[in-house]
């Protein structure tokens, strides 16, 4: 009964509806059974439980059952009391914070300061109203602003929403620059900054002329059918400049922007492998941010800038996606008026942007992406163009950058020719400018040491300043000095180049083999060339016994450099024919063209770059496929006058023009003892 009294006392202290007098009454009862009945009467027991308690015969059983019920009731009540205490404590803390916050507001009002959150929300509200957003963007920004106003500044979501609103309100939704449609001004600016590049300059002037005419005839164009609305309102352009390094692709973008009066932003794509760098990261990620397209637009602070996507052929891809595919929407004129960045998740109009992409070669660019761009090819410069560029742009710039005055140093035309011939071998002018700068720094050193007076650099002084020449024009003559060696022309991403092909024979029965890190297409060209020459063995006077009893080995030097393509087929055939007939190849002749088993010469690409390379190497006769005749129209007049072109359709025509008329040596370059049968 003592245990029962203790439990009952605890219960009365917790339950508010039980008076303390019950404890006193219970203490005064001596009969345990009466104690059980008193306590049970004041408990909230179900009738069934009370009946079960009455039916128990022994007092001990009654006390045990009553104690079990009271203990259970105490557990429930104490748990409820604990939860209530925690809730009250939390409420007290919230009320305290609310009270302190209200006090802080009152203090700020007394000091003339507003609530930072209220000020920030109102500032965003003003920016949203003034941004000139689309209806979709306005609704999304307003919704996020409403969420921001209801969050405490300490909440993690507060910073995420604030960053999002900062991005969306800082975009140039309605800001644009007015185009300068003065054709004469644009032509003057383009000519002032870049020499040559007629095709690109003509395309930009065409674009400006169209914009100017449309502006003048705006009223007439309003009558155009609604079905042509999208195409009629497409203001941008998407150009792709393809050419070797150093010809001015990147710098031309800034010149175009200056001519048109537009903002210019350059974005390098070299090495980009993650699709999210183009389209942005979704806001669910920590540290998410928009893609580089939206970032570029924000930096430009204009919705119609000129954006240069540099090195688009250097885009990579991995498990994170394909950036080239992400660019499809950006560079599609029919879709980019609703470009949707993953971070913003609202449409932004890119149709007024002029996108200019640059590449060294087209092959790495996926077909669908290439199809969306207008391709403009830039070839390398001729010697005269390089001299003109050096005189007008490179020399003055290097004089200025090295702290010299124009009256202290000058480069003669002869000096520039020496640099071009002996110290550079490139399609562009990047190395040429470096060598001019190197010579200028040598003069700066002399001036710093006390040498005064104007220095006029000539050929001899250039060699003194720059040291031993790196290149020479006698390389072709040195290489093509015996049968079995022919000079071919190749196209590379850095411009045209000269390719030497060597053939030799030795006793054996292994047949025909080739080396030189050749690709599959070039390997097939080698086999075709050998078969084409063997098929004409009788006509060429080649002894069948020699072919049957000798191994023939074809090699393309620079074995560490991968080579591929069909355009060396003609050169391979000439090298093999030269080996087997003993007739050397004329050292002043270079050639290009694909060959078939029947000896037909097919057209190839990259003609302009290849011919410019031949000119750089001192070749004066170039053998070309007849079907490439139209490509000669793209050559500068000075190159057409300098070189002699032989247009061929059959292998016989190539051999007649390339090989010496009489054998000087027997097959494989050995001293000739008797004519070849």
BAZARO-542458 format. One record per residue (C-alpha): y, x negated, z. Coordinates in Angstrom, 1 decimal, decimal comma, padded with zeros to 4 digits. Layout:
REM residues N
        v        u        w
        Y        X        Z
...
REM end
This chain:
REM residues 677
        v        u        w
    000,0    000,0    000,0
    002,3   -003,0    000,6
    002,0   -004,0   -003,1
    002,8   -000,4   -004,1
    005,9   -000,4   -002,0
    007,1   -003,7   -003,5
    006,6   -002,4   -007,1
    008,3    000,9   -006,3
    011,3   -000,9   -004,8
    011,7   -003,0   -008,0
    011,4    000,2   -010,1
    014,1    002,0   -008,1
    016,4   -001,0   -008,5
    016,1   -000,8   -012,3
    016,0    003,0   -012,9
    019,3    004,5   -012,3
    018,1    008,1   -011,8
    016,0    007,2   -008,7
    018,0    007,3   -005,5
    017,7    004,4   -002,9
    016,7    007,0   -000,3
    013,2    007,2   -001,9
    012,6    003,7   -000,8
    013,5    004,5    002,8
    011,2    007,6    002,8
    008,3    005,6    001,3
    008,7    002,9    004,0
    008,5    005,6    006,7
    005,1    007,0    005,5
    002,1    005,7    007,3
   -000,6    007,5    005,3
   -001,4    005,7    002,0
   -002,5    008,9    000,3
    000,8    010,5    001,1
    002,6    007,4   -000,2
    000,7    007,7   -003,5
    001,7    011,3   -003,9
    005,4    010,6   -003,1
    005,7    007,7   -005,5
    003,8    009,6   -008,3
    005,9    012,6   -007,9
    009,1    010,6   -008,7
    007,6    008,8   -011,7
    007,8    010,0   -015,3
    004,1    010,4   -015,7
    002,4    012,7   -018,2
    000,6    015,7   -016,6
   -002,8    014,3   -017,7
   -002,1    011,1   -015,9
   -001,0    012,9   -012,7
   -004,2    015,0   -012,9
   -006,3    011,9   -013,3
   -004,7    010,4   -010,2
   -005,3    013,5   -008,1
   -009,0    013,7   -009,1
   -009,7    010,2   -007,8
   -011,5    010,4   -004,4
   -010,8    007,1   -002,8
   -007,4    006,0   -001,6
   -008,0    002,5   -002,9
   -008,7    003,8   -006,4
   -005,5    005,9   -006,3
   -003,4    002,9   -005,2
   -004,9    000,7   -008,0
   -004,2    003,2   -010,7
   -000,7    003,9   -009,4
    000,1    000,1   -009,2
   -001,2   -000,4   -012,8
    001,1    002,4   -014,1
    004,2    001,1   -012,2
    003,5   -002,5   -013,4
    003,4   -001,2   -017,0
    006,5    000,8   -016,6
    008,3   -002,2   -015,1
    007,4   -004,4   -018,1
    008,8   -001,9   -020,5
    012,0   -001,4   -018,4
    012,6   -005,2   -017,9
    012,2   -005,9   -021,6
    014,7   -003,2   -022,4
    017,1   -004,5   -019,8
    016,8   -008,0   -021,3
    017,5   -006,8   -024,9
    020,4   -004,7   -023,6
    021,8   -007,7   -021,8
    021,6   -009,9   -025,0
    023,3   -007,2   -027,1
    026,0   -006,8   -024,6
    026,5   -010,6   -024,5
    026,7   -010,7   -028,3
    029,2   -007,8   -028,3
    031,2   -009,6   -025,7
    031,3   -012,7   -027,8
    032,3   -010,8   -031,0
    035,0   -008,9   -029,0
    036,2   -012,2   -027,6
    036,4   -013,7   -031,1
    038,2   -010,6   -032,4
    040,6   -010,7   -029,6
    041,3   -014,4   -030,1
    041,7   -013,9   -033,9
    044,2   -011,1   -033,3
    046,1   -013,3   -030,9
    046,1   -016,1   -033,6
    047,5   -013,6   -036,1
    050,2   -012,6   -033,7
    051,1   -016,2   -033,1
    051,2   -016,9   -036,9
    053,5   -013,9   -037,4
    055,8   -015,2   -034,7
    055,9   -018,6   -036,4
    056,5   -017,0   -039,8
    053,0   -017,9   -041,1
    050,6   -015,5   -042,8
    046,9   -015,3   -042,5
    045,4   -018,0   -044,7
    042,6   -015,7   -046,0
    045,1   -012,9   -046,8
    047,4   -015,4   -048,6
    044,4   -016,8   -050,6
    043,2   -013,3   -051,6
    046,7   -012,3   -052,7
    047,1   -015,5   -054,6
    043,8   -014,8   -056,5
    044,9   -011,2   -057,1
    048,1   -012,5   -058,7
    046,2   -015,0   -060,9
    043,7   -012,4   -062,0
    046,6   -010,1   -063,0
    048,4   -012,8   -064,9
    045,4   -014,5   -066,6
    045,1   -012,0   -069,5
    041,4   -011,7   -069,1
    039,0   -009,5   -071,1
    038,0   -006,2   -069,5
    034,6   -007,6   -068,6
    036,1   -010,7   -066,9
    038,7   -008,6   -065,1
    036,1   -006,3   -063,6
    033,9   -009,2   -062,5
    036,8   -011,1   -061,0
    038,0   -008,0   -059,1
    034,5   -007,3   -057,8
    034,2   -010,9   -056,5
    037,7   -010,8   -055,0
    036,8   -007,6   -053,1
    033,7   -009,4   -051,7
    035,8   -012,4   -050,8
    038,3   -010,3   -048,8
    035,6   -008,8   -046,6
    033,9   -012,1   -045,8
    034,9   -014,4   -042,8
    036,2   -017,8   -044,0
    033,4   -019,5   -042,1
    030,7   -017,8   -044,2
    028,8   -020,0   -046,6
    029,2   -017,4   -049,4
    033,0   -017,6   -049,0
    033,2   -021,0   -050,5
    030,9   -020,1   -053,4
    033,0   -017,1   -054,3
    036,3   -018,9   -054,0
    035,0   -021,7   -056,3
    033,9   -019,1   -058,8
    037,2   -017,3   -058,8
    039,1   -020,6   -059,1
    037,1   -021,3   -062,3
    037,5   -017,9   -063,8
    041,2   -017,7   -063,2
    042,0   -021,2   -064,4
    040,5   -020,6   -067,9
    043,0   -020,1   -070,7
    042,1   -016,5   -071,5
    045,4   -015,8   -073,4
    047,0   -019,3   -073,7
    047,0   -020,8   -077,2
    049,1   -023,3   -079,1
    050,9   -022,3   -082,3
    049,5   -024,1   -085,4
    051,9   -026,2   -087,4
    051,2   -024,9   -090,9
    053,5   -027,3   -092,7
    051,2   -028,8   -095,3
    053,5   -031,7   -096,1
    053,8   -032,6   -092,4
    050,0   -032,5   -092,0
    049,5   -034,7   -095,0
    052,0   -037,2   -093,7
    050,4   -037,4   -090,3
    046,9   -037,8   -091,7
    048,0   -040,5   -094,1
    050,0   -042,2   -091,3
    047,0   -042,5   -089,0
    044,1   -043,1   -091,5
    043,7   -044,9   -094,8
    041,5   -043,2   -097,4
    039,2   -040,4   -096,2
    040,3   -038,1   -099,0
    037,6   -035,5   -098,6
    038,3   -034,9   -094,9
    042,0   -034,8   -095,4
    041,6   -032,3   -098,3
    039,4   -030,1   -096,1
    042,0   -030,0   -093,3
    044,8   -029,2   -095,7
    042,7   -026,4   -097,2
    042,2   -024,9   -093,7
    045,9   -025,0   -093,0
    046,7   -023,6   -096,4
    044,4   -020,6   -095,8
    045,9   -020,0   -092,4
    049,4   -020,1   -093,8
    048,6   -017,7   -096,7
    046,9   -015,3   -094,3
    049,9   -015,3   -092,0
    052,2   -014,5   -094,9
    049,9   -011,7   -096,1
    049,0   -010,3   -092,7
    050,1   -006,8   -093,7
    047,8   -006,7   -096,8
    044,9   -008,0   -094,8
    045,2   -005,2   -092,3
    043,8   -002,9   -095,1
    040,5   -004,8   -095,2
    037,5   -002,7   -094,4
    036,3   -002,5   -090,8
    032,9   -004,0   -091,9
    034,6   -007,3   -092,5
    036,5   -007,3   -089,2
    034,5   -010,0   -087,5
    034,6   -012,4   -090,4
    038,3   -011,7   -091,0
    039,2   -012,6   -087,4
    037,2   -015,8   -087,4
    039,9   -018,4   -086,9
    038,0   -021,6   -086,1
    036,1   -024,1   -088,2
    033,0   -026,2   -087,5
    032,9   -029,6   -089,3
    030,5   -032,5   -089,1
    031,6   -036,0   -090,0
    028,6   -038,1   -091,0
    029,0   -041,8   -091,6
    028,4   -045,3   -090,3
    030,2   -046,7   -087,2
    033,7   -047,9   -087,5
    034,9   -045,7   -090,4
    037,3   -043,6   -088,2
    035,2   -040,4   -087,5
    036,3   -040,1   -083,8
    039,9   -041,2   -084,2
    040,3   -038,8   -087,0
    039,9   -035,8   -084,7
    043,0   -036,8   -082,7
    044,9   -037,2   -085,9
    043,9   -033,7   -087,1
    045,0   -032,3   -083,8
    048,4   -034,0   -084,0
    048,8   -032,8   -087,6
    048,1   -029,2   -086,5
    049,9   -029,3   -083,2
    046,8   -028,4   -081,2
    045,3   -029,8   -078,0
    042,5   -032,3   -078,5
    039,6   -032,9   -076,3
    036,7   -035,3   -076,9
    033,2   -034,6   -075,4
    030,5   -037,2   -075,9
    027,0   -035,8   -076,3
    025,1   -039,2   -076,4
    022,2   -039,1   -074,0
    022,7   -035,5   -072,9
    019,2   -034,1   -072,2
    019,7   -031,1   -070,0
    020,5   -027,7   -071,5
    022,5   -026,8   -068,4
    025,1   -029,4   -069,2
    026,0   -027,3   -072,2
    025,5   -023,8   -070,8
    026,1   -024,4   -067,1
    024,1   -023,9   -064,0
    023,4   -020,5   -062,6
    025,3   -019,6   -059,4
    022,1   -019,3   -057,3
    021,9   -023,2   -057,3
    023,7   -025,2   -054,6
    026,6   -027,1   -056,2
    026,4   -025,0   -059,4
    029,2   -025,4   -061,9
    030,0   -024,4   -065,5
    028,7   -026,3   -068,5
    030,7   -029,0   -070,4
    032,0   -026,5   -073,0
    033,8   -024,4   -070,4
    034,9   -027,5   -068,5
    036,4   -028,8   -071,8
    038,2   -025,5   -072,5
    039,7   -025,6   -069,0
    040,9   -029,2   -069,4
    042,5   -028,3   -072,7
    044,4   -025,4   -071,2
    044,3   -023,6   -074,5
    041,8   -021,2   -076,1
    042,3   -022,8   -079,6
    042,0   -026,6   -079,1
    040,2   -029,0   -081,3
    037,0   -030,1   -079,6
    035,2   -033,2   -080,8
    031,5   -033,3   -080,0
    030,9   -037,0   -080,5
    027,5   -038,4   -081,4
    025,7   -035,1   -081,9
    022,8   -036,9   -083,4
    022,2   -038,7   -080,1
    021,3   -035,6   -078,2
    018,0   -035,9   -076,3
    015,5   -033,3   -074,9
    013,1   -033,2   -072,0
    011,4   -030,7   -069,6
    014,9   -029,4   -068,6
    015,4   -027,9   -072,1
    016,9   -028,7   -075,5
    020,7   -029,2   -075,5
    020,6   -028,9   -079,4
    019,3   -025,4   -079,1
    022,0   -024,5   -076,5
    024,6   -025,7   -079,1
    023,4   -023,1   -081,6
    025,4   -020,3   -080,0
    028,5   -022,6   -079,5
    028,6   -023,7   -083,2
    027,7   -020,4   -084,8
    030,9   -018,7   -086,1
    029,3   -015,3   -085,9
    028,3   -015,6   -082,3
    030,6   -017,9   -080,5
    033,2   -015,2   -080,0
    031,1   -014,1   -077,0
    029,8   -017,4   -075,6
    028,3   -016,7   -072,2
    028,1   -019,6   -069,7
    025,3   -019,3   -067,1
    027,7   -020,0   -064,3
    030,5   -017,6   -065,3
    028,1   -015,0   -066,7
    030,9   -013,4   -068,7
    031,8   -013,7   -072,4
    034,4   -016,2   -073,5
    035,8   -016,3   -077,0
    035,3   -019,7   -078,8
    036,0   -018,4   -082,3
    039,5   -019,9   -082,4
    038,3   -023,4   -081,5
    037,9   -026,0   -084,2
    034,7   -027,9   -083,5
    034,4   -031,3   -085,0
    031,1   -033,1   -084,6
    030,3   -036,7   -085,5
    027,0   -038,4   -086,4
    025,7   -041,5   -087,9
    022,8   -039,8   -089,6
    021,7   -036,2   -090,2
    017,9   -036,5   -089,8
    017,8   -036,3   -085,9
    020,0   -033,1   -086,0
    017,7   -030,0   -086,0
    017,8   -027,9   -089,2
    019,2   -024,7   -087,6
    022,0   -026,6   -085,9
    022,8   -028,6   -089,1
    022,9   -025,3   -091,1
    025,8   -024,1   -088,9
    028,1   -027,0   -089,7
    030,1   -028,0   -092,7
    028,9   -031,5   -093,5
    031,4   -034,1   -094,7
    030,1   -037,5   -095,5
    032,1   -040,7   -094,9
    031,0   -043,8   -096,6
    031,9   -047,4   -095,8
    035,1   -049,0   -097,0
    035,5   -051,3   -099,9
    037,0   -054,8   -099,6
    040,4   -053,7   -100,9
    040,4   -050,7   -098,5
    039,5   -053,0   -095,5
    042,4   -055,3   -096,5
    044,8   -052,3   -096,7
    043,6   -050,9   -093,4
    043,9   -054,4   -091,7
    047,5   -054,8   -093,1
    048,7   -051,3   -092,2
    046,9   -050,6   -088,9
    044,7   -053,4   -087,4
    046,9   -056,4   -087,6
    050,0   -054,6   -086,2
    047,9   -053,1   -083,4
    046,3   -056,4   -082,4
    049,7   -058,2   -082,4
    051,1   -055,5   -080,1
    048,0   -055,4   -077,8
    048,0   -059,2   -077,4
    051,7   -059,4   -076,4
    052,8   -061,0   -079,6
    055,9   -060,2   -081,7
    055,6   -059,7   -085,5
    057,8   -062,8   -086,1
    055,3   -065,0   -084,2
    052,2   -064,5   -086,3
    051,2   -063,1   -089,7
    047,9   -062,8   -091,6
    047,9   -063,6   -095,3
    045,8   -061,6   -097,7
    043,6   -064,7   -098,2
    043,0   -064,9   -094,4
    041,9   -061,3   -094,2
    039,5   -061,8   -097,2
    038,0   -064,8   -095,4
    037,4   -062,7   -092,2
    035,8   -059,9   -094,3
    033,6   -062,3   -096,3
    032,6   -064,9   -093,7
    032,7   -063,2   -090,3
    031,9   -059,5   -090,8
    029,3   -057,6   -092,7
    029,8   -053,9   -091,9
    030,6   -050,6   -093,5
    033,5   -049,9   -091,1
    036,3   -052,0   -089,7
    035,4   -052,3   -086,0
    034,2   -055,8   -086,2
    037,1   -056,7   -088,5
    039,5   -055,6   -085,8
    037,7   -057,6   -083,2
    037,8   -060,8   -085,3
    041,6   -060,2   -086,0
    042,1   -059,9   -082,2
    040,1   -063,0   -081,6
    042,3   -065,0   -083,9
    045,4   -063,5   -082,4
    044,3   -064,5   -078,9
    043,8   -068,1   -080,1
    047,5   -068,1   -081,2
    048,5   -066,5   -077,8
    046,8   -069,4   -076,0
    048,7   -071,9   -078,1
    052,0   -070,2   -077,5
    051,3   -070,1   -073,7
    050,7   -073,9   -073,9
    054,2   -074,4   -075,4
    053,7   -074,2   -079,1
    056,6   -072,2   -080,7
    057,4   -071,0   -084,2
    055,9   -068,5   -086,5
    052,2   -069,0   -087,4
    051,0   -067,8   -090,8
    047,3   -067,7   -090,9
    045,5   -068,7   -094,1
    041,8   -069,1   -095,0
    041,6   -072,6   -093,6
    043,3   -071,8   -090,4
    041,0   -068,7   -089,9
    037,9   -071,0   -090,2
    039,5   -073,4   -087,7
    040,2   -070,6   -085,2
    037,0   -068,5   -085,6
    034,6   -071,4   -086,1
    031,6   -071,6   -088,4
    031,2   -068,6   -090,8
    028,5   -066,2   -089,9
    027,7   -064,9   -093,3
    027,8   -066,2   -096,9
    027,7   -064,7   -100,3
    025,0   -067,1   -101,5
    022,2   -065,5   -099,5
    021,0   -063,4   -102,5
    020,9   -066,6   -104,7
    019,0   -068,5   -102,0
    016,4   -065,8   -101,5
    015,8   -064,8   -105,1
    015,0   -068,3   -106,4
    011,4   -067,8   -107,6
    009,1   -065,1   -108,9
    007,9   -062,5   -106,5
    011,3   -061,8   -104,7
    013,5   -058,9   -105,6
    016,7   -057,6   -104,1
    016,8   -053,9   -103,1
    019,4   -051,6   -101,7
    018,8   -049,6   -098,5
    020,7   -047,0   -096,5
    020,8   -047,2   -092,7
    022,7   -045,2   -090,0
    025,3   -048,0   -089,9
    025,9   -048,1   -093,6
    024,3   -049,6   -096,7
    022,4   -052,9   -096,7
    020,6   -055,3   -098,9
    016,8   -055,4   -098,6
    014,7   -058,4   -099,9
    011,1   -057,7   -100,9
    008,7   -060,6   -101,3
    005,3   -060,7   -103,0
    002,7   -063,5   -103,1
   -000,8   -064,0   -104,2
   -003,8   -066,1   -103,1
   -007,4   -066,4   -104,1
   -009,5   -063,7   -102,4
   -011,1   -060,3   -102,7
   -009,2   -058,3   -100,1
   -007,1   -056,6   -102,7
   -003,5   -055,4   -101,9
   -001,9   -055,5   -098,5
    001,6   -055,0   -097,1
    003,5   -055,9   -094,0
    007,0   -055,6   -092,5
    006,9   -052,6   -090,1
    006,7   -050,0   -092,9
    006,7   -046,3   -092,3
    004,1   -044,0   -093,9
    006,4   -043,1   -096,9
    007,2   -046,7   -097,6
    003,5   -047,7   -097,4
    002,8   -045,0   -100,0
    005,6   -046,4   -102,1
    004,1   -049,9   -102,0
    000,7   -048,6   -103,1
    002,3   -046,5   -105,9
    004,3   -049,5   -107,1
    001,2   -051,8   -107,2
   -000,7   -049,1   -109,1
    002,1   -048,5   -111,6
    002,4   -052,3   -112,3
   -001,4   -052,6   -112,7
   -001,4   -049,7   -115,1
    001,0   -051,6   -117,3
   -000,7   -055,0   -117,0
   -001,5   -055,3   -120,7
    002,1   -054,4   -121,7
    003,5   -056,9   -119,3
    001,0   -059,7   -120,3
   -000,6   -059,8   -116,9
   -004,1   -061,4   -116,9
   -006,7   -059,0   -115,4
   -008,7   -061,9   -114,1
   -005,8   -062,9   -111,9
   -005,6   -059,4   -110,3
   -009,4   -059,3   -109,9
   -009,7   -062,7   -108,2
   -006,6   -062,8   -106,1
   -005,2   -061,0   -103,0
   -001,7   -059,6   -103,4
    000,5   -059,5   -100,3
    003,8   -057,5   -100,2
    006,2   -058,2   -097,4
    009,6   -056,8   -096,3
    011,4   -059,3   -094,1
    012,9   -058,4   -090,7
    009,5   -057,3   -089,4
    010,9   -056,1   -086,1
    013,0   -053,5   -087,8
    011,2   -050,2   -088,7
    011,7   -049,2   -092,3
    010,8   -046,1   -094,2
    011,7   -044,0   -097,2
    010,9   -043,9   -100,9
    013,9   -045,6   -102,4
    012,4   -049,1   -102,3
    009,7   -048,2   -104,8
    011,5   -049,6   -107,8
    012,2   -052,9   -105,9
    008,6   -053,2   -104,9
    007,4   -052,7   -108,4
    009,9   -055,4   -109,7
    008,8   -057,9   -107,0
    005,1   -057,3   -107,9
    005,8   -057,5   -111,7
    007,8   -060,7   -111,1
    004,9   -062,3   -109,2
    002,2   -061,3   -111,7
    004,2   -062,3   -114,8
    005,9   -065,4   -113,4
    009,3   -064,1   -114,5
    011,9   -064,4   -111,7
    014,3   -061,6   -110,8
    017,9   -062,2   -111,8
    019,7   -063,2   -108,7
    022,8   -061,1   -109,5
    020,8   -057,8   -109,7
    020,0   -055,3   -107,0
    018,3   -052,0   -107,4
    017,2   -048,7   -105,8
    015,1   -045,8   -106,8
    011,8   -044,0   -106,2
    008,9   -044,7   -108,6
    006,0   -042,5   -109,6
    002,5   -043,5   -110,7
    003,5   -042,9   -114,3
    006,4   -045,3   -113,9
    009,1   -042,7   -113,8
    012,2   -043,5   -111,7
    013,4   -040,7   -109,5
    016,8   -040,2   -107,8
    017,5   -041,3   -104,2
    020,3   -040,7   -101,7
    023,0   -042,8   -100,1
    024,1   -044,2   -103,4
    027,7   -044,9   -102,4
    026,8   -046,8   -099,3
    024,2   -048,8   -101,1
    026,6   -049,8   -103,9
    029,2   -050,8   -101,4
    026,6   -053,0   -099,7
    025,8   -054,6   -103,0
    029,5   -055,3   -103,5
    029,7   -057,0   -100,0
    026,7   -059,2   -100,9
    028,2   -060,5   -104,1
    025,8   -058,6   -106,5
    027,4   -057,7   -109,8
    024,7   -055,6   -111,5
    023,1   -052,5   -109,9
    020,1   -050,7   -111,3
    020,1   -047,0   -110,5
    018,1   -043,9   -111,5
    019,6   -042,1   -114,4
    019,7   -038,9   -112,4
    022,0   -040,5   -109,9
    024,7   -041,0   -112,5
    026,9   -038,2   -111,1
    027,1   -040,2   -107,8
    029,1   -042,9   -109,5
    032,1   -040,5   -109,6
    032,4   -040,9   -105,8
    032,9   -044,6   -106,0
    036,4   -046,1   -105,8
    037,8   -047,3   -109,1
    037,9   -050,9   -108,0
    034,2   -050,9   -107,3
    033,3   -049,3   -110,6
    035,3   -052,0   -112,4
    033,7   -054,8   -110,3
    030,1   -053,9   -110,8
    027,9   -053,3   -113,9
    025,6   -050,3   -113,6
    022,3   -049,9   -115,4
    020,9   -046,4   -115,4
    017,1   -046,2   -115,9
    014,4   -043,5   -116,3
    011,2   -045,6   -116,7
    009,8   -048,7   -115,0
    010,0   -050,6   -118,3
    013,8   -050,1   -118,4
    014,0   -051,6   -114,9
    011,9   -054,6   -115,7
    013,8   -055,3   -118,9
    017,1   -055,4   -116,9
    015,8   -057,1   -113,7
    013,5   -059,9   -114,9
    014,3   -063,0   -116,7
    013,3   -062,9   -120,4
    010,9   -065,9   -120,2
    008,5   -067,0   -117,5
    009,7   -070,0   -115,7
    006,6   -070,3   -113,5
    003,0   -069,1   -113,6
    001,9   -066,2   -111,3
    002,6   -066,8   -107,6
    005,4   -069,2   -108,4
    003,2   -072,2   -109,3
    004,3   -074,7   -112,0
    003,4   -073,1   -115,3
    000,9   -075,0   -117,5
    000,3   -072,4   -120,1
    001,6   -068,9   -121,0
    000,1   -066,0   -119,1
   -002,3   -064,0   -121,3
REM end
